[in-house]
Amino acid sequence: MISLVMKIYNDVLKKIMEGGADRKGRNGWTRGLFAIQMRFNLEKGFPAVTTKQLAFSLVKSELLWFLEGGKNGRLNDNRLKEIAGKEKTIWTDNAEAPYWKPKAKFSGDLGRIYGVQWRNWKKPKGGAVDQIADLIKKLRADPYNRRLVVTAWNPGELDEMALPPCHMIFQFFAAKGKLSLHMLQRSCDMFLGVPFNIASYALLLSMVAQVVDMKPYECVLTLNDAHIYRAHFKAVKEQLKRKPLRLPKLWLNPKIKELAQFTMEDIKLENYQHHPPIKAKMIV
């Protein structure tokens, strides 16, 4: 099947380029629109972009890193490098950012970002909440629960994060043996970040569905501040010229029954066809 995913994504790129508002923000000029929704049916294939190469090894390594939750209540870029098998990750620049580095408690420290909030949300009177463990427990015992929510946006700890969460909150919905996920994202780098986010949450949905014995269905993203950096305009125009290719399939090791059991080797993209990479600077 030729990728409907790419049409959904490309249509948003075109809409922003043709009708977005130009604004100068914290890290440069962007062109953006507000509150756009994208829906991806995982029964049609895995939503990996095909008009450029998706760094899927980084997608899965980052997600596994988030799910670990960090030691001592902090996430460490050095640990992500171990999982990814790379000397540098997409978080390295954030770890070294001038506004964060004076707050870092050790080399590679990123603070209480994403996975720490997912797995170790501090309670006011002591102790912590493991939102992921609670989610899995509820899905197994009460799949139609309307509180299947995980949030990373913790106003009381934003100053303890190298980067406040862009993908802020997600919720699951179960029906007829199928599991769907909706994620809300406050800040959306449409060229570099969003393809990564689509794949990451589709992967998370697939992993959770497997361990609760359901089938992954829809991955839905609501993009609030959806923007393209002016520095990425040329790259976006190049991507929009390319013809979408057939979607790949996701393979998960069927022996895995708990999220903590997944490793890099248990997650693969099969038959991933893509155009060459398009280089663009990550703007932090």
N, C-alpha and C positions, 0 to 999 in steps of 0.2 A: 504493500500500500504506500503510495506517495504521501509524504508527510503532511497531514492536516496540521500537525504541530507547527510546522514552519509557516504555514499560512496564518495561523493564529498569531504567532510571534511577529512575523513580518508585517502583518496588517497594523499591529500596534506601533512598530517602528515607523511605518509610513505615516500613520496618523499623527505621531509626534513631530516628525520632520516637516509635515505639511501644515500643521495647525497648532503646534505647541507654542507656549509662551517662553520667551527668552528671559532668563533671570541670572543674576550674578549671586552666587552663594558662597558658603564657607571655603570651598576649594575650586572655584572657577565658574565660568559661564556654562549654563545648561539650557536645554530646550525641553519643556516638559508639559505634561497633562496630569490631571488629578483623578484618582479613583477609577482605574480600569480593571476589568475582570477577565481572566483567561481560564478556560476549562479544558483539561486534557483527559481523554478517555484512555486508560492504560490497557484496555482490552484491544486497542488498535495498534499497540506497540509502545515502546518506551520513549518518552518525550526528550530525546537528545537532539540538539540542533544538528542539522546536516549540511548547512551552507557554510560552515566552518567547523574546525575540529574542537570538540568538547574534551577538556582534560578530565576524563571520567575517573582516573586514578586519584585526582585531587578531590573530586566530589565525594567519592566513597571514603577516602582517608579522613577528610574533614568531618563527615557525618559520624564515623566511628569514634573520632576524637571527642566530638560533642557528647556522644552517648556514654563515653567513659566518665564524663562529669568532672574530671580534674582531681588532683590530689591537693590536700590542704585548702580546699575551697577556691582554687585558682586554676585557670587553664594556661598551659605552658606550650609555647610555640616549639620548643625543643622536642617535646613529646610528639607533636604533630609531625615534625620532620622524621622522627623514628618510624611512625606509621606509614608516612608517604614515601619513605626511602629517598628523600631529597634533601639537599643542603639548604634550600630556601622554599618557603611556602607562601601562599597568598596572605598569610597573617604576619609575615616577617616585617614588612614595612610598618604595620600598626604597632608591633612590639617596640620598634625603634622610633616611633613618632615623637617629635619634641614635646608635644603637650601631654604625652603619657609617660615617657621614659623616666622622668623624675619620680613618678608614683610607683614604678615597678619595684617589686620586692626581691626579684632575682632575675637572672638573665633569661630572656624569653617570656617573662611573665606578661600575661594579657589581662589578668584580673578576673572578675566574676562575670564573664561573658557567657552567652548562650548555654552551653552544656552545664555550667555550674548552676545556673538558674533552673535548668531542666531537672537536675538531679539533687540539688542541695540548696533549695530556697529556704532562707533563714526564717524561723518563726519568731515573732516578737518576744515570746517568753522563753526562748531557748529551743534547741532542737532544729530539725530541718525537714522539709517536705521533698520527697523524691517523686516529682511529677510524672516521670516516665513509668516508674514502677506502679504508681497508682493508676495510670492510664491503662496499662496492660491488665492489671487486676480487674478493673471495671469492665474492660472489653470482654474478658472471659466470663465474668459473672453476670453482667448487666449490659449487654452490647447496645441497647436502645437508650441508655443513659444520655441525658442532654448536658452532662457536665464533663464530657471527654475533651478537656481543654488543657493545653500546656502553654504557658506564657514565659517569655524571656524579658519582658519589659517590667523592670523593677525600679520604680522611681527613686526608692530609697538607696539604691546602690549604683546609679548611673555614673557617679563619679569614681566608682571602683572598677570601671570597665575601660579598656583601651579604645573600644568603639561601642557606643550604645547600639542595641540590637536593631538591625534593619528589618529582618523578618521577626516580627514581634510576638505573634501568637498564632497557634493553630488548634483546630478542633476536628475530631473524627465524627463520622456518621455511618452507622451500620444499617443495612436493609437487605433482606433476601440473600444473606450469606456473602454480601459484597461490602467492602469497606471503602469509604471515601474520606478525603482530607481537604480542609480549607485552611489556607494560610493567609494572614494579613501582613503586608510589608509596607513599612512607612516610607522608606527611601529606596529607590529602585534604579540602579545603573543598568539601563536597558541593553547596552552592548556587551559589557563584560560580566556583570553580576547576575542579571536575570536568567540567562540560559543555565548558569550554574545553579541558581536557586530552584528553577523548574526541575532539574534533574535530581537535586538533593532531596526535595520533598516528595517527588515521585518514588525515589529509592526508599525514603523513610516509610512512606505508605506501604510499599511492597514488603518491606521487612516486617513491619508491624502486622500486616495482614497475614503473613505466613505464620508468625508465632502465635496468633490467636485463631488460626484455622479458618481464615476467610480469603476471599479473592479480592485483589486490589481493583478498584473501579475508577472513580474520578479524582483527579488531583486538581484542585481549584485554587488559583492565586488571585487575590485582590491587591493591586498595585496602587498605592496612594500617590506619593510623589514619584511618578514615572518619568524619568528624564534621560536624555542623551547629552553627554558632555560635548561641548563644542569641539574639543580635541579629538572626538571620535567620529565626527561627521563623515570624514572621508572613508573611514572603515565601514561605517553603516551603509553608505552608498555602494561600496564594493560588495558587501554581503547581499544587498537587495537585488543585485544583478544576477546572482547565482541561482541555478535551478535546484530546488529541494530534491533530496534523494529518499530512498525507502527507509522507513524507521527500523532501528535495531530492536532486538528483544533482550529483556533482562533475564539473566539466569541467577538464581539464588540456590545455594546448596540445600536440597530438600531435607537433609538430615538436621538442619538447624531448627531448634524449637524455642530458643530463648535469644533475646536481642544481644545479650552479653557474649554469646557464642560466636557471633559473626566475626570473621577476619577478612582481610583484603582478598584472600584466595576464594572466599565463599560468595563473592559478588563479581559478576562478569557481564559485559555487554556482548551479545552475539550478533554477527553480521552488521557491524557498525560501519556504514559507508558515509563518507563525508568529504567535503571540499577541503583544500589546504587551510591551515590556520591563517588568521588575519591578526597581525600584531597591533596592539594598542596598549598604551600606558595605563596601568592601574592607578587611579587617582584616589588618594586616601585623605 
